[in-house]
Structure formats: structure tokens, C-alpha cells
């Protein structure tokens, strides 16, 4: 087999003082690069000036791991990030002998196409200091672009990477693992390196938006934070606001759990706050009204409905039904 210069994309990370279905929650853009004709557009990212050709809607490279094209974010990850980052790229990945695989200094994760000693061509992922053959999708014909992604979770207790081609999650060809560990203490992405013989038409990065926290770790959903806390500590889960800030107390000024206020859209500083229940259906035959209670994340809040004498508990807000009789009904929300 003719040995060719590999094309690899590696992600460099560093220790920071800050603390899948992957990326299924709300995401926000971080940085990116795209090519249109011979124009390279960089968004919140810079390159290191390595000589490349920009033409025909792509960046063409012919370098090696000692002189990579480096994409460095102009700003640190968005304050709203929960520590889950997805790097997406469209590139022509030149297959090369797995015996010639390389990475750049500081690399924690990477992606490439390799040809093994039996002349089999597969995708490979780099993590935990080693390249692993991946299964689940076959590389296209040589010269055809691949759209792929690396999802890196930097959160304490996680710190892993997953590899995607399109929307397909790849797994280890041996053992079937879909998540691969990255180094402990690695908490942020500092650069993406590209090297070898190949081309890139686009590269971008997005972060999952944090909406809840437990301890020093942020999560993209309240359900994930509660799962991390466990039933004994779910009362310690706090919301994360639109600026990435976490309140000092898990209890809001109105006495409700702050994260419940967040899920239901209740002003946490309103001491008179109550669940705003709007009638949406009047069924005279069955003598009840169905209420519309806005819930941003179903499944994490339960509701106790009381008429002062008896009470019923609901785990689904849309299931709450109030009889068409005279009386005062109180709806009290809490974490499930």
C-alpha cells in the first residue's frame, strides 16, 4: 500500500480553573470558519497563518502534524455553556496507513480515516492517548467530503468524547463503546488543529446551553441535574439564567424551589408568585376545565391540587382538571 500523508483534525485542550444523547438540548454558536469561492470567513476565531490554498469553496492543506493549521477561538466558551461542546466539520479526509497516524502536541481528541495492514479503510477516533477504529459508518470514496462531529463533555465526572458522521453516532469496532475518556483535569477547548493532505470547507463549534446546576457542574436540562444530584439532593439543584449565572440559594424569594420557578416561568423574586393557570377547555358534560400551565421542561415538576379538604397529585400539568363548581383550588408545584 502506498503510504500517504494522513489528514487529521485534532482538538487541543488545557487544564482550566473552571470546572447524549449529546447536544440534544438548546445550543449556542461559539466560533467557526467557512469558505465561499476563494473567500475565507472566520467567526470568533483566528488562524496561525500556516500557508494554505483557499479556492473552489475549500481550504486545501498539505502539511504535517508539526506545522498544523490552527483554529484558535477568539473568546473563551460562552458563559452559558454547560461544558458540552460539539465541533462540526466538512472535510475531505485523505486515507493513510494507520501506522503513520499522528497527533499534534496537546491533542485530546481527533478524527481521521485510516487504512490498516489488511487494507481495510475505516474511520478512527483519537482519545485518551490512542487511536480507535470506529464502526457505524463507512468512509466515502477518496476525494469525497465527510461531514463529521466530535462532541466533548468537559464536565466533572464525565470528560469524554463521542464521534459522529452526520447524525450517526459511531462506536468502537471492538467492544462497542460510544464514549471515550479524555484526560482528567481537561476542562476547556483551546484550539483545533488540521494537518495532512486534504481540504476543509467548513468548521464550527457550538456549546450546549446550561439551564440547571448541581454543585459546581452545569447541565443542559433540569432532568440531567436532578439525575446527577439523586433523590436525596435534588433540593440542591439550582437554575442557570440566560447570562450563565447561578443563584446563591436553591430556594427562591417566593418560597418555591428556584429551579421550579425557572421551569414554570415564575418570577423568583415575586413573593406573591403563584402558578398562572389558564382555562383552555370547558367540558360541561364532564363538569371540569382543563388548565394550561406553561412548563418549559415536562417531567421534572409535579403539582398538588387542593380544594382545602382533599388533594390530588399530578405529574403532568395537562392532566390537571378543576371541577366546574364553586370553590378555591390551590396548585402547588414541586420537584418530582
C-alpha positions as CSV (number, residue, x, y, z in Angstrom):
1,X,0.0,0.0,0.0
2,X,1.3,3.5,-0.8
3,X,1.8,5.5,2.3
4,X,0.2,8.9,2.1
5,X,0.2,11.8,4.4
6,X,-2.7,11.5,6.7
7,X,-5.3,14.1,7.1
8,X,-6.3,14.6,10.7
9,X,-8.4,17.0,12.7
10,X,-7.4,17.2,16.4
11,X,-8.8,19.1,19.3
12,X,-6.3,20.6,21.8
13,X,-7.4,21.2,25.3
14,X,-5.9,22.5,28.5
15,X,-6.5,22.5,32.3
16,X,-8.6,25.4,33.4
17,X,-9.6,26.7,36.8
18,X,-13.3,26.3,36.0
19,X,-14.9,23.5,36.4
20,X,-26.3,12.0,24.7
21,X,-27.9,12.0,23.9
22,X,-25.3,14.5,23.1
23,X,-26.3,18.1,22.3
24,X,-30.0,17.3,22.4
25,X,-30.7,20.4,24.4
26,X,-30.6,24.0,23.4
27,X,-27.2,25.1,21.9
28,X,-25.4,28.3,21.1
29,X,-22.8,29.0,18.5
30,X,-19.2,29.6,19.6
31,X,-16.9,30.0,16.6
32,X,-16.5,28.9,13.0
33,X,-14.8,29.1,9.6
34,X,-16.4,28.7,6.2
35,X,-15.3,29.1,2.6
36,X,-17.2,30.6,-0.3
37,X,-15.3,30.5,-3.5
38,X,-11.9,31.9,-2.6
39,X,-13.2,33.9,0.4
40,X,-12.5,32.5,3.9
41,X,-14.8,33.8,6.6
42,X,-13.7,33.5,10.2
43,X,-16.2,34.0,13.0
44,X,-14.9,34.5,16.6
45,X,-11.8,32.5,15.6
46,X,-8.3,33.2,14.3
47,X,-5.7,31.0,12.4
48,X,-2.0,30.8,12.9
49,X,-1.0,31.9,9.3
50,X,0.1,28.5,8.1
51,X,0.3,28.5,4.3
52,X,-2.9,27.1,2.7
53,X,-4.8,27.5,-0.5
54,X,-8.3,28.9,-0.4
55,X,-10.2,28.3,-3.6
56,X,-13.2,26.5,-5.0
57,X,-15.0,26.7,-1.7
58,X,-12.4,24.9,0.4
59,X,-9.2,25.2,2.3
60,X,-6.6,22.9,0.9
61,X,-3.8,21.7,3.1
62,X,-0.5,19.8,2.6
63,X,1.3,19.9,5.9
64,X,2.1,17.6,8.7
65,X,1.4,17.4,12.5
66,X,4.5,19.5,13.3
67,X,3.1,22.5,11.3
68,X,-0.7,22.3,11.6
69,X,-3.3,24.9,10.6
70,X,-4.6,26.0,14.0
71,X,-8.0,27.5,14.7
72,X,-8.0,29.3,18.0
73,X,-11.2,30.7,19.5
74,X,-11.1,34.5,19.9
75,X,-13.1,34.2,23.1
76,X,-13.5,31.5,25.8
77,X,-16.5,29.3,25.7
78,X,-19.8,31.2,26.1
79,X,-20.7,31.9,29.7
80,X,-23.9,30.0,29.1
81,X,-22.1,26.8,28.2
82,X,-22.6,23.7,30.4
83,X,-19.3,22.2,29.3
84,X,-20.6,20.1,26.4
85,X,-19.0,21.3,23.1
86,X,-19.6,20.0,19.6
87,X,-17.1,20.5,16.8
88,X,-18.6,20.0,13.4
89,X,-16.7,19.9,10.1
90,X,-17.0,19.1,6.5
91,X,-13.7,17.9,5.0
92,X,-12.0,15.6,2.6
93,X,-10.1,13.2,4.8
94,X,-7.3,11.5,2.9
95,X,-6.9,7.9,4.0
96,X,-3.5,6.9,5.2
97,X,-1.8,4.0,6.8
98,X,-2.7,3.6,10.5
99,X,1.0,3.0,11.1
100,X,1.6,6.7,10.2
101,X,-1.1,8.2,12.4
102,X,0.0,11.2,14.3
103,X,-1.5,14.0,16.5
104,X,-0.4,17.5,17.4
105,X,1.0,18.4,20.8
106,X,-1.7,18.8,23.4
107,X,-4.3,16.9,21.4
108,X,-7.1,15.3,23.5
109,X,-9.4,14.1,20.7
110,X,-9.1,13.7,16.9
111,X,-10.7,12.2,13.8
112,X,-9.2,10.6,10.7
113,X,-9.6,7.9,8.1
114,X,-7.1,5.1,8.2
115,X,-6.1,2.0,6.2
116,X,-4.9,-0.9,8.3
117,X,-2.4,-3.6,7.4
118,X,-5.2,-5.7,5.9
119,X,-6.0,-2.8,3.5
120,X,-9.4,-2.1,5.3
121,X,-10.5,1.6,5.4
122,X,-12.3,2.9,8.5
123,X,-12.9,6.0,10.5
124,X,-10.7,6.4,13.6
125,X,-11.1,8.5,16.7
126,X,-8.4,9.7,19.0
127,X,-9.0,9.8,22.7
128,X,-7.1,9.0,25.9
129,X,-3.8,8.9,24.0
130,X,-4.8,6.3,21.4
131,X,-6.5,6.0,18.0
132,X,-9.5,3.6,18.0
133,X,-11.1,2.1,14.9
134,X,-14.8,3.1,14.7
135,X,-17.8,1.4,13.3
136,X,-21.3,2.5,12.3
137,X,-20.5,4.4,9.1
138,X,-18.1,3.7,6.1
139,X,-15.8,6.4,4.7
140,X,-16.9,7.7,1.3
141,X,-14.8,7.3,-1.8
142,X,-11.5,9.1,-1.7
143,X,-11.8,12.8,-2.5
144,X,-15.4,13.0,-1.3
145,X,-16.2,15.1,1.7
146,X,-17.2,13.8,5.1
147,X,-19.5,15.7,7.5
148,X,-18.5,14.7,11.0
149,X,-18.6,15.9,14.5
150,X,-16.8,15.5,17.9
151,X,-18.9,16.0,21.0
152,X,-16.7,16.7,24.0
153,X,-18.1,16.7,27.6
154,X,-15.7,18.5,29.9
155,X,-17.9,18.2,33.0
156,X,-16.6,16.8,36.2
157,X,-17.3,13.0,36.3
158,X,-17.8,12.9,32.6
159,X,-14.9,14.1,30.5
160,X,-15.5,12.1,27.4
161,X,-15.8,12.4,23.6
162,X,-18.2,10.9,21.1
163,X,-17.7,10.7,17.3
164,X,-20.4,11.3,14.7
165,X,-20.7,11.1,10.9
166,X,-23.7,13.1,10.0
167,X,-26.3,12.2,12.7
168,X,-24.8,8.7,13.2
169,X,-23.1,8.0,16.5
170,X,-20.0,5.9,15.9
171,X,-18.8,3.1,18.2
172,X,-15.6,1.3,18.8
173,X,-15.2,-1.5,16.3
174,X,-14.1,-3.7,19.2
175,X,-16.2,-3.5,22.3
176,X,-18.9,-1.2,21.0
177,X,-18.1,1.8,23.2
178,X,-19.7,5.1,22.1
179,X,-18.0,7.4,24.7
180,X,-14.2,7.6,25.1
181,X,-12.5,9.2,28.1
182,X,-10.4,12.4,27.7
183,X,-7.8,13.4,30.3
184,X,-8.8,14.2,33.8
185,X,-8.4,17.9,34.6
186,X,-9.1,18.9,31.0
187,X,-11.9,21.4,31.2
188,X,-11.8,23.6,28.1
189,X,-11.1,23.6,24.3
190,X,-8.2,25.9,23.4
191,X,-7.6,25.1,19.7
192,X,-8.5,22.9,16.7
193,X,-5.6,21.7,14.6
194,X,-5.8,20.5,11.0
195,X,-2.9,18.8,9.2
196,X,-2.1,16.5,6.3
197,X,-3.2,16.3,2.7
198,X,-6.9,17.2,2.4
199,X,-9.3,20.0,2.4
200,X,-11.9,21.7,4.7
201,X,-15.0,23.5,3.5
202,X,-16.3,24.4,7.0
203,X,-15.7,24.0,10.7
204,X,-17.8,25.2,13.6
205,X,-18.3,24.8,17.3
206,X,-21.4,25.1,19.4
207,X,-22.0,24.7,23.2
208,X,-24.9,23.2,25.0
209,X,-26.7,25.9,27.0
210,X,-26.8,25.4,30.7
211,X,-30.2,25.6,32.4
212,X,-29.6,24.0,35.7
213,X,-26.7,23.2,38.1
214,X,-25.8,20.9,40.9
215,X,-22.7,21.6,42.9
216,X,-20.2,23.2,40.6
217,X,-21.4,21.5,37.5
218,X,-23.9,22.9,35.0
219,X,-26.3,20.8,32.8
220,X,-28.3,21.4,29.7
221,X,-31.6,20.2,31.3
222,X,-33.1,20.2,34.8
223,X,-33.7,16.5,34.4
224,X,-29.9,15.9,33.9
225,X,-29.1,18.0,37.0
226,X,-31.6,16.1,39.1
227,X,-30.3,12.8,37.9
228,X,-26.8,13.9,38.9
229,X,-28.0,15.0,42.3
230,X,-30.0,12.0,43.1
231,X,-33.3,11.9,45.1
232,X,-31.5,12.8,48.3
233,X,-30.0,16.0,47.0
234,X,-32.5,17.2,44.3
235,X,-33.4,20.1,46.5
236,X,-29.9,21.5,45.9
237,X,-30.4,21.8,42.2
238,X,-30.4,25.4,41.0
239,X,-31.4,27.2,37.8
240,X,-28.9,28.9,35.5
241,X,-30.1,32.1,34.0
242,X,-29.7,33.5,30.5
243,X,-26.3,35.0,31.4
244,X,-24.9,31.8,32.9
245,X,-25.4,32.9,36.5
246,X,-26.5,30.6,39.3
247,X,-28.5,32.0,42.3
248,X,-26.9,31.8,45.8
249,X,-29.8,29.9,47.2
250,X,-31.8,26.9,45.8
251,X,-34.9,28.4,47.3
252,X,-36.5,31.5,45.6
253,X,-37.7,34.5,47.5
254,X,-41.3,33.3,47.0
255,X,-40.5,30.1,48.9
256,X,-40.6,27.8,45.9
257,X,-37.5,25.9,44.7
258,X,-35.7,28.3,42.4
259,X,-35.4,25.7,39.6
260,X,-39.2,25.1,39.7
261,X,-39.7,28.9,39.2
262,X,-37.4,28.6,36.2
263,X,-39.3,25.7,34.6
264,X,-42.7,27.3,35.1
265,X,-41.6,30.9,34.2
266,X,-42.4,32.3,37.6
267,X,-40.5,35.4,38.8
268,X,-38.3,34.1,41.6
269,X,-38.3,37.5,43.4
270,X,-42.0,37.8,43.4
271,X,-43.2,36.8,46.9
272,X,-46.8,36.7,45.7
273,X,-45.9,34.4,42.8
274,X,-48.3,31.6,42.0
275,X,-48.9,29.2,39.2
276,X,-50.8,31.1,36.5
277,X,-53.3,28.5,35.3
278,X,-55.4,29.5,32.3
279,X,-58.6,27.6,31.4
280,X,-58.3,26.1,27.9
281,X,-61.3,23.8,27.7
282,X,-64.7,23.8,29.2
283,X,-66.4,20.3,29.1
284,X,-69.8,20.8,30.5
285,X,-70.8,17.2,30.2
286,X,-67.9,16.1,32.4
287,X,-68.1,19.3,34.5
288,X,-64.4,20.3,34.6
289,X,-62.0,22.7,33.0
290,X,-58.5,21.7,31.8
291,X,-55.8,24.2,32.7
292,X,-52.9,25.5,30.6
293,X,-49.8,25.6,32.8
294,X,-46.6,26.6,30.9
295,X,-43.8,24.0,31.6
296,X,-40.5,24.5,29.8
297,X,-39.3,21.0,30.6
298,X,-42.1,18.4,31.2
299,X,-41.4,15.6,33.6
300,X,-39.5,17.4,36.4
301,X,-42.3,19.2,38.2
302,X,-45.3,17.7,40.0
303,X,-48.4,19.6,41.0
304,X,-50.6,19.1,44.1
305,X,-54.1,20.4,43.6
306,X,-56.1,21.0,46.8
307,X,-59.6,22.4,47.5
308,X,-58.8,22.8,51.2
309,X,-60.3,19.4,52.0
310,X,-58.8,16.9,49.7
311,X,-55.8,17.0,47.3
312,X,-54.6,15.2,44.2
313,X,-51.1,15.0,42.8
314,X,-50.3,15.3,39.1
315,X,-47.1,14.7,37.3
316,X,-48.5,16.0,34.0
317,X,-49.7,19.6,34.1
318,X,-52.1,19.0,31.2
319,X,-53.8,16.3,33.2
320,X,-55.0,18.8,35.9
321,X,-58.8,19.1,35.8
322,X,-60.7,21.5,38.0
323,X,-64.4,20.8,38.6
324,X,-66.9,23.4,37.5
325,X,-68.2,24.0,41.0
326,X,-67.8,26.9,43.4
327,X,-64.6,26.7,45.4
328,X,-61.0,27.7,45.7
329,X,-58.3,25.4,44.3
330,X,-54.7,25.8,45.2
331,X,-52.0,24.4,42.8
332,X,-48.6,23.8,44.5
333,X,-45.7,22.9,42.3
334,X,-42.6,20.9,43.5
335,X,-39.8,18.8,42.0
336,X,-40.8,15.3,41.2
